[in-house]
Amino acid sequence: MDVLKDIIRIITRNKVKRIEIIGQPGTRKSQTHQLYEGICEGKIERDEDIARVFFGEGDNAQIYATRLKRQLYKRLINTIFFIDVNQPGFNEYQRAYYNLYKNYAAIRVLIGRGSRTAAMDLIKKTLRKAVKYEMTELVVSLARELRMQYGIAEGNRKKFEEYRDLGKKYREILEVEIEVEEMYIDLVIHFVSSKSPQKHLLSAAETYRKRIEPLLPLYNSYWFKLYAYLTLSIRYEIGNDHHNALRISQEAIDFFESRPHLASKSAIGHFHLKMLSFYTSTKQYDKGEASAQKGLETFHAGTSSWFLILANTITLFFHSKQFSRAFSTFIQASTHPAFKSIPQEHRENWLLIEAFIHYLISIGKIDPAGVEGADQLKKFRYSRFINEVVVYSKDKRGYNITFLILQILFLLQQKKYDQVIDRTESINMYCHRYLRQDETLRSNCFIKMLMTLPAARFNRTAAIRRTQKLAEKLKSVPIEKASQSSELEIIPYETLWEFVLESLDHNFR
């Protein structure tokens, strides 16, 4: 069912209103079409719904349902080829990409059916545009077909050598594209399921940097440059080298802006997103806002990248203590219809942002009154939040740290001091087991500061006295110099400690 939903999402988003295959137009809605509409409208969510809606409770209902699903799947695959790429939502490169690969599918069919004359004509037309739009893999395949045609079928040495040389040139480009793509994946795979510090990758990342930098002036293909710049960006990010991270991101933006006919818009937006994060870490908030605005201009509202820009913008507002603007931006994101469909790998970050929004409201740092859409903010349920923590608890040195801190903050705000005391031993054990390395020094310091509160009997003056050394240690390693991922501090620990002290009074508990 997930596969069907995914294809239907693409078809519906691109305004393919009808499943209508050439040669089978039909005027009466078939069961296949009814199933399509049922999934679109959310009336059919599971495989069991198909059997129930169309075939009742009969013994063979599930068999018939499976057959109907298969029929719809085949129709949907065929329908993909009829998406109108001339709609405003497609840029020049996207139109070329879909049209040229559609041509390539037709070429394979023509060759398979023995229609080489028509195939060669289409290959030549497709090849010219594939070269223009730097579709390296497609150029290699098409040049190979023409090399064979002129070498074996026609015996034309001049043309054979022309396409042989073209194929060699683009095979070399393809090889370096694949090489840097593998380098990028080898690094980024560690960040997909964990936000824990990844200092152990620095050696490999530095090796990749030494390999990539001499290649940068030699190859200018879109995909080589994209993965090369992404890999270099990760290298500097892991090494906490914000200066070079910003430099390489700006260099990437300059390169892609010089090639407007390519799919550069998304690449430019991605590097603005990176610059937004780097500017936030280095407290260059005005520049970060400018990067955020440029990033938002490159992505359509409701896309994953658009939500990522908004999430990082909220973090910037948290860091610069612009809490009302953070709230307005959260409402902008959370009230968008696509918010419910945010991918799983990004959902935990939004869960944390939402929890911090509610925490800031509870301590009076955010006033929802007068903010358009604020009435749609979900009521915060502490028990639900705790249950959701379990889902992400495997990332012991990543987001789980932030979940843990939020639990303590809410208990302190609600003055449930007994529950804070009850958790002290288990949290101290957690710190001892997972937060002992320099990579998590800031988190370790802050959690230890929170854990001194029971000994200070939740008295503000005593808490300040008992945490003085820890506070100095935290201050000595600011976010911009810390080894741990800046994403873990959605709100800086120094700011959170101010709020904790404000919530305490001068009475002993």
C-alpha positions as CSV (number, residue, x, y, z in Angstrom):
1,M,0.0,0.0,0.0
2,D,2.9,2.4,0.8
3,V,4.2,2.0,-2.8
4,L,0.8,2.8,-4.3
5,K,0.4,5.8,-2.0
6,D,3.9,7.1,-3.0
7,I,3.2,6.9,-6.8
8,I,-0.3,8.4,-6.3
9,R,1.3,11.3,-4.4
10,I,3.5,12.1,-7.4
11,I,0.7,11.7,-9.9
12,T,-1.7,13.8,-8.0
13,R,0.8,16.5,-7.2
14,N,1.5,16.8,-10.9
15,K,-2.1,17.2,-11.7
16,V,-2.7,14.0,-13.5
17,K,-6.4,13.9,-12.9
18,R,-7.3,10.7,-14.7
19,I,-5.7,7.3,-15.1
20,E,-6.1,7.1,-18.8
21,I,-3.8,4.9,-20.9
22,I,-3.7,5.3,-24.7
23,G,-5.9,2.7,-26.3
24,Q,-8.0,2.3,-23.2
25,P,-9.7,5.6,-22.5
26,G,-13.1,4.3,-21.2
27,T,-15.9,6.5,-20.0
28,R,-17.1,4.5,-17.1
29,K,-15.1,4.4,-13.9
30,S,-13.5,1.0,-13.4
31,Q,-12.7,-0.5,-10.0
32,T,-9.1,0.4,-10.7
33,H,-10.1,4.1,-11.0
34,Q,-12.3,3.9,-8.0
35,L,-9.4,2.4,-6.0
36,Y,-7.2,5.3,-7.2
37,E,-9.8,7.9,-6.0
38,G,-10.3,6.1,-2.7
39,I,-6.6,6.2,-1.9
40,C,-6.4,9.9,-3.0
41,E,-9.3,10.9,-0.8
42,G,-8.0,8.9,2.2
43,K,-11.0,6.6,2.3
44,I,-8.8,3.6,1.6
45,E,-5.7,3.4,3.9
46,R,-4.8,-0.3,4.2
47,D,-4.9,-3.5,2.2
48,E,-7.8,-4.7,4.3
49,D,-9.8,-1.7,3.2
50,I,-9.6,-2.7,-0.5
51,A,-11.0,-6.2,0.2
52,R,-13.8,-4.8,2.4
53,V,-14.8,-1.9,0.1
54,F,-14.8,-3.8,-3.2
55,F,-15.3,-7.5,-2.4
56,G,-17.0,-7.7,1.0
57,E,-16.3,-10.6,3.3
58,G,-16.1,-13.4,0.8
59,D,-13.5,-16.2,1.0
60,N,-11.6,-14.9,-2.1
61,A,-11.9,-11.2,-1.2
62,Q,-8.2,-10.9,-0.3
63,I,-7.1,-12.6,-3.6
64,Y,-9.3,-10.3,-5.6
65,A,-8.0,-7.3,-3.7
66,T,-4.4,-8.3,-4.4
67,R,-5.2,-8.6,-8.1
68,L,-6.9,-5.1,-8.1
69,K,-3.9,-3.6,-6.4
70,R,-1.6,-5.1,-9.1
71,Q,-3.8,-3.7,-11.8
72,L,-3.7,-0.2,-10.3
73,Y,0.1,-0.4,-9.9
74,K,0.5,-1.2,-13.6
75,R,-1.8,1.6,-14.6
76,L,0.1,4.1,-12.3
77,I,3.5,3.1,-13.7
78,N,2.1,3.7,-17.3
79,T,0.5,7.0,-16.2
80,I,3.8,8.4,-14.9
81,F,4.9,8.8,-18.5
82,F,2.0,11.1,-19.2
83,I,2.8,13.7,-16.5
84,D,2.8,17.1,-18.1
85,V,6.2,18.6,-17.5
86,N,5.3,21.9,-19.0
87,Q,3.5,23.0,-15.8
88,P,5.0,26.0,-13.9
89,G,6.3,23.7,-11.1
90,F,9.0,22.2,-13.4
91,N,12.2,24.1,-14.1
92,E,14.2,23.8,-17.3
93,Y,16.4,21.0,-16.1
94,Q,13.6,19.0,-14.7
95,R,11.7,19.2,-18.0
96,A,14.8,18.0,-19.8
97,Y,15.4,15.2,-17.3
98,Y,11.9,13.7,-17.7
99,N,11.7,14.2,-21.4
100,L,15.2,12.7,-22.1
101,Y,14.7,9.7,-19.9
102,K,11.3,9.2,-21.5
103,N,13.1,9.3,-24.8
104,Y,15.6,6.8,-23.5
105,A,12.9,4.3,-22.6
106,A,11.4,4.7,-26.1
107,I,14.9,4.1,-27.6
108,R,15.3,0.8,-25.7
109,V,11.8,-0.3,-26.9
110,L,12.6,0.7,-30.6
111,I,15.9,-1.1,-30.5
112,G,14.3,-4.2,-28.9
113,R,11.7,-4.3,-31.7
114,G,14.3,-3.9,-34.4
115,S,13.5,-0.3,-35.4
116,R,17.0,0.9,-35.5
117,T,16.5,3.7,-38.0
118,A,14.0,5.5,-35.7
119,A,16.0,4.6,-32.7
120,M,19.2,6.2,-34.1
121,D,17.4,9.4,-35.0
122,L,16.0,9.7,-31.5
123,I,19.4,8.9,-30.0
124,K,21.0,11.8,-31.8
125,K,18.4,14.3,-30.7
126,T,18.5,13.0,-27.2
127,L,22.3,13.0,-27.0
128,R,22.6,16.7,-27.9
129,K,20.4,17.7,-25.0
130,A,22.0,15.1,-22.6
131,V,25.3,16.8,-23.2
132,K,23.8,20.3,-22.7
133,Y,22.3,19.3,-19.4
134,E,25.3,17.2,-18.2
135,M,23.4,14.0,-17.8
136,T,26.6,12.0,-17.8
137,E,25.3,8.5,-17.4
138,L,22.8,9.0,-20.3
139,V,25.5,10.4,-22.6
140,V,27.7,7.3,-22.0
141,S,24.8,5.0,-22.8
142,L,23.7,6.9,-26.0
143,A,27.3,7.3,-27.2
144,R,27.8,3.6,-26.8
145,E,24.8,2.9,-29.1
146,L,26.0,5.3,-31.8
147,R,29.5,3.9,-31.6
148,M,28.1,0.4,-32.2
149,Q,25.8,1.7,-35.0
150,Y,28.6,3.5,-37.0
151,G,31.2,0.8,-36.2
152,I,29.3,-2.4,-36.9
153,A,26.2,-1.5,-38.9
154,E,27.6,1.3,-41.2
155,G,31.4,0.9,-41.1
156,N,31.9,4.7,-40.7
157,R,35.2,5.1,-39.0
158,K,35.1,8.8,-38.6
159,K,31.7,8.7,-36.8
160,F,32.8,5.6,-34.9
161,E,35.8,7.5,-33.5
162,E,33.8,10.6,-32.8
163,Y,31.4,8.7,-30.5
164,R,34.1,6.4,-29.1
165,D,36.0,9.5,-27.9
166,L,32.8,11.1,-26.6
167,G,32.0,8.0,-24.7
168,K,35.5,7.8,-23.2
169,K,35.4,11.4,-22.1
170,Y,32.1,11.0,-20.3
171,R,33.0,7.6,-18.8
172,E,35.9,9.4,-17.1
173,I,33.6,12.1,-15.8
174,L,31.1,9.4,-14.7
175,E,33.8,7.6,-12.8
176,V,34.7,10.6,-10.7
177,E,31.1,11.4,-10.2
178,I,30.5,7.9,-8.8
179,E,33.7,8.1,-6.7
180,V,32.7,11.4,-4.9
181,E,29.1,10.3,-4.5
182,E,30.4,7.2,-2.7
183,M,32.6,9.4,-0.5
184,Y,29.6,11.6,0.4
185,I,27.4,8.6,1.2
186,D,30.1,6.9,3.3
187,L,30.2,10.0,5.5
188,V,26.5,11.0,5.6
189,I,25.2,7.5,6.3
190,H,26.4,7.9,9.9
191,F,24.2,11.0,10.4
192,V,21.0,9.5,9.0
193,S,19.8,7.7,12.2
194,S,21.9,9.5,14.8
195,K,22.8,13.1,15.8
196,S,25.6,11.8,18.0
197,P,29.0,13.4,17.5
198,Q,31.0,11.7,14.6
199,K,34.5,12.8,15.4
200,H,35.8,9.3,14.4
201,L,35.0,10.2,10.8
202,L,37.5,13.0,10.7
203,S,40.3,10.9,9.4
204,A,38.3,9.5,6.5
205,A,36.8,12.9,5.7
206,E,40.3,14.4,5.6
207,T,41.4,11.6,3.2
208,Y,38.4,12.4,1.0
209,R,39.3,16.2,1.1
210,K,42.8,15.5,-0.1
211,R,41.4,13.4,-3.0
212,I,38.7,15.9,-4.0
213,E,40.5,19.2,-3.9
214,P,42.9,18.5,-6.8
215,L,40.0,17.3,-8.9
216,L,37.8,20.5,-8.4
217,P,39.5,22.5,-11.2
218,L,39.6,19.5,-13.5
219,Y,35.9,18.5,-13.6
220,N,32.9,20.9,-13.9
221,S,30.0,18.5,-14.2
222,Y,27.0,19.2,-12.1
223,W,27.0,16.0,-10.1
224,F,30.7,15.9,-9.5
225,K,30.6,19.5,-8.1
226,L,27.5,18.8,-6.0
227,Y,28.9,15.7,-4.2
228,A,32.4,17.2,-4.0
229,Y,31.1,20.3,-2.2
230,L,28.8,18.3,0.0
231,T,31.7,16.0,1.0
232,L,34.0,19.0,1.7
233,S,31.3,20.7,3.7
234,I,30.9,17.6,5.9
235,R,34.6,17.4,6.4
236,Y,34.8,21.0,7.7
237,E,31.6,20.5,9.8
238,I,33.0,17.4,11.5
239,G,36.3,19.3,12.1
240,N,34.4,22.3,13.6
241,D,36.0,24.5,11.0
242,H,33.2,27.0,10.5
243,H,35.3,29.4,8.4
244,N,36.1,26.8,5.7
245,A,32.6,25.4,5.9
246,L,31.1,28.8,5.1
247,R,33.8,29.3,2.4
248,I,33.0,26.0,0.7
249,S,29.3,26.6,0.8
250,Q,29.6,30.0,-0.7
251,E,31.9,28.6,-3.4
252,A,29.3,26.0,-4.2
253,I,26.5,28.6,-4.4
254,D,28.7,30.7,-6.8
255,F,29.3,27.7,-9.0
256,F,25.7,26.7,-9.3
257,E,24.4,30.2,-9.8
258,S,26.7,30.4,-12.8
259,R,24.8,27.5,-14.4
260,P,21.1,28.6,-14.4
261,H,20.1,26.0,-17.1
262,L,20.9,23.1,-14.7
263,A,19.1,21.9,-11.7
264,S,21.0,24.3,-9.6
265,K,18.1,25.8,-7.6
266,S,17.8,22.9,-5.2
267,A,21.6,22.8,-4.8
268,I,21.8,26.5,-4.1
269,G,19.0,26.1,-1.5
270,H,20.7,23.2,0.2
271,F,24.0,25.2,0.6
272,H,22.0,28.2,2.0
273,L,20.6,25.8,4.5
274,K,24.1,24.7,5.5
275,M,25.2,28.4,5.8
276,L,22.1,29.1,8.0
277,S,23.3,26.4,10.3
278,F,26.9,27.6,10.4
279,Y,25.9,31.2,10.9
280,T,23.7,30.1,13.8
281,S,26.5,28.3,15.5
282,T,28.8,31.3,15.1
283,K,26.2,33.8,16.3
284,Q,26.1,35.6,13.0
285,Y,22.3,35.8,13.2
286,D,21.7,38.5,10.6
287,K,23.6,36.6,8.0
288,G,21.8,33.5,9.0
289,E,18.5,35.1,8.5
290,A,19.6,36.2,5.0
291,S,20.6,32.7,4.1
292,A,17.3,31.4,5.5
293,Q,15.3,33.8,3.3
294,K,17.3,32.9,0.2
295,G,16.8,29.2,1.0
296,L,13.1,29.6,1.3
297,E,13.0,31.3,-2.1
298,T,14.4,28.3,-3.8
299,F,12.0,25.6,-2.4
300,H,8.3,25.2,-2.9
301,A,6.3,25.4,0.3
302,G,5.5,22.1,1.8
303,T,8.6,20.2,0.5
304,S,11.0,18.5,2.8
305,S,13.7,21.1,2.1
306,W,11.3,24.0,2.9
307,F,10.5,22.4,6.3
308,L,14.2,22.0,6.9
309,I,14.8,25.7,6.3
310,L,12.0,26.6,8.7
311,A,13.3,24.2,11.4
312,N,16.7,25.7,11.2
313,T,15.3,29.2,11.2
314,I,13.4,28.4,14.4
315,T,16.7,27.3,15.9
316,L,18.3,30.6,14.9
317,F,15.5,32.5,16.5
318,F,15.9,30.4,19.7
319,H,19.6,31.1,19.8
320,S,19.1,34.8,19.3
321,K,16.3,34.8,21.9
322,Q,13.7,35.9,19.4
323,F,11.2,33.6,20.8
324,S,8.0,35.2,19.4
325,R,9.5,34.9,15.9
326,A,10.3,31.3,16.5
327,F,6.7,30.7,17.5
328,S,5.3,32.4,14.4
329,T,7.7,30.4,12.2
330,F,6.6,27.2,14.0
331,I,2.9,28.0,13.4
332,Q,3.7,28.7,9.7
333,A,5.2,25.2,9.4
334,S,2.8,23.2,11.6
335,T,-0.3,24.6,10.0
336,H,0.8,23.7,6.4
337,P,-1.1,20.7,5.1
338,A,2.1,18.8,4.3
339,F,3.4,19.0,7.9
340,K,1.8,15.7,8.7
341,S,3.8,14.0,6.0
342,I,7.2,15.1,7.1
343,P,9.7,12.2,6.7
344,Q,10.4,10.1,9.8
345,E,14.1,11.1,9.9
346,H,13.1,14.7,10.4
347,R,10.1,14.2,12.6
348,E,12.0,13.9,15.9
349,N,13.5,17.4,15.4
350,W,10.0,18.9,15.0
351,L,8.9,17.0,18.1
352,L,11.6,18.6,20.1
353,I,10.9,22.1,18.6
354,E,7.2,21.7,19.5
355,A,8.2,20.7,23.1
356,F,10.4,23.7,23.5
357,I,7.7,26.0,22.1
358,H,5.3,24.6,24.8
359,Y,8.0,25.0,27.5
360,L,8.6,28.6,26.5
361,I,4.9,29.3,26.6
362,S,4.7,27.7,30.1
363,I,7.4,29.9,31.5
364,G,6.0,33.1,29.9
365,K,8.7,33.6,27.2
366,I,6.1,33.2,24.4
367,D,2.7,34.8,24.3
368,P,0.5,33.0,21.7
369,A,-2.1,35.8,21.9
370,G,-2.5,37.7,18.6
371,V,-0.4,35.2,16.5
372,E,-2.4,34.1,13.5
373,G,-2.9,30.3,13.6
374,A,-1.9,30.0,17.3
375,D,-5.3,28.5,18.1
376,Q,-4.3,25.4,16.0
377,L,-1.4,24.7,18.3
378,K,-1.9,21.2,19.8
379,K,-2.3,21.0,23.5
380,F,0.9,19.6,25.0
381,R,0.6,16.3,26.8
382,Y,3.6,15.4,29.0
383,S,2.7,11.7,29.0
384,R,2.5,11.6,25.2
385,F,5.8,13.3,25.0
386,I,7.4,10.8,27.3
387,N,6.0,7.9,25.2
388,E,7.4,9.4,22.0
389,V,10.8,9.7,23.7
390,V,11.0,5.9,23.7
391,V,10.9,5.8,19.9
392,Y,14.2,7.8,19.7
393,S,15.9,6.5,22.8
394,K,18.4,4.4,20.8
395,D,20.4,7.5,19.8
396,K,22.0,7.7,23.3
397,R,24.4,10.5,22.5
398,G,22.2,12.3,20.0
399,Y,18.6,13.6,20.2
400,N,18.0,11.4,23.3
401,I,20.1,13.9,25.3
402,T,17.7,16.7,24.3
403,F,14.6,14.6,25.2
404,L,16.1,13.9,28.6
405,I,16.8,17.6,29.3
406,L,13.3,18.5,28.2
407,Q,11.8,16.1,30.7
408,I,13.7,17.7,33.6
409,L,12.8,21.2,32.4
410,F,9.1,20.4,32.4
411,L,9.3,18.7,35.8
412,L,11.1,21.8,37.2
413,Q,8.6,24.2,35.6
414,Q,5.7,22.2,37.2
415,K,7.7,22.1,40.5
416,K,7.5,18.3,40.6
417,Y,10.7,18.2,42.6
418,D,10.1,14.7,43.9
419,Q,10.1,13.3,40.4
420,V,13.4,15.2,39.6
421,I,14.9,13.6,42.7
422,D,13.6,10.1,41.7
423,R,15.4,10.5,38.3
424,T,18.7,11.7,39.6
425,E,20.4,8.3,40.0
426,S,19.4,7.0,36.6
427,I,20.4,10.2,34.9
428,N,23.8,10.2,36.6
429,M,24.3,6.7,35.4
430,Y,23.3,7.7,31.9
431,C,25.9,10.6,31.9
432,H,28.6,8.2,33.2
433,R,27.8,5.7,30.5
434,Y,27.2,7.9,27.4
435,L,28.5,11.4,28.0
436,R,32.0,11.0,29.3
437,Q,33.8,12.0,26.1
438,D,34.9,15.5,25.1
439,E,32.5,15.3,22.2
440,T,29.5,15.6,24.6
441,L,31.2,17.9,27.2
442,R,28.6,20.6,26.9
443,S,25.7,18.2,27.4
444,N,27.5,16.5,30.3
445,C,28.1,19.8,32.0
446,F,24.5,21.0,31.6
447,I,22.9,17.8,32.8
448,K,25.2,17.7,35.8
449,M,24.1,21.3,36.6
450,L,20.5,20.1,36.6
451,M,21.4,17.2,38.8
452,T,22.9,19.5,41.5
453,L,19.4,21.0,42.1
454,P,18.3,18.3,44.5
455,A,21.4,18.8,46.6
456,A,20.8,22.5,46.5
457,R,17.2,21.8,47.6
458,F,16.0,23.7,44.6
459,N,17.1,27.0,46.1
460,R,18.3,29.6,43.5
461,T,21.3,30.9,45.5
462,A,22.5,27.4,46.5
463,A,22.1,26.2,42.9
464,I,24.3,29.1,41.6
465,R,26.9,28.4,44.2
466,R,27.0,24.7,43.6
467,T,27.2,24.9,39.8
468,Q,29.7,27.7,39.6
469,K,32.6,25.5,38.3
470,L,30.3,23.6,35.9
471,A,29.0,26.9,34.6
472,E,32.5,28.1,34.0
473,K,33.4,24.9,32.3
474,L,30.3,25.2,30.0
475,K,31.3,28.8,29.2
476,S,34.8,27.8,28.3
477,V,33.5,25.6,25.5
478,P,31.0,27.7,23.6
479,I,28.8,26.1,20.9
480,E,31.0,27.3,18.0
481,K,34.0,25.5,19.5
482,A,32.2,22.4,20.8
483,S,32.7,19.0,19.2
484,Q,29.1,17.9,19.6
485,S,26.6,18.7,16.8
486,S,25.0,22.1,17.2
487,E,21.7,20.5,16.3
488,L,21.5,19.0,19.8
489,E,21.2,22.5,21.3
490,I,18.0,23.7,19.8
491,I,18.2,26.3,22.6
492,P,21.7,27.0,24.0
493,Y,22.3,25.5,27.5
494,E,23.3,28.8,28.9
495,T,19.9,30.2,28.0
496,L,18.1,27.2,29.4
497,W,20.1,27.5,32.7
498,E,18.9,31.1,33.0
499,F,15.3,29.9,32.7
500,V,15.9,27.2,35.3
501,L,17.3,29.7,37.8
502,E,14.4,32.0,37.1
503,S,12.0,29.2,38.0
504,L,13.6,28.7,41.4
505,D,13.1,30.8,44.4
506,H,15.0,31.4,47.6
507,N,13.1,28.8,49.6
508,F,14.7,25.4,50.4
509,R,12.6,22.3,49.4
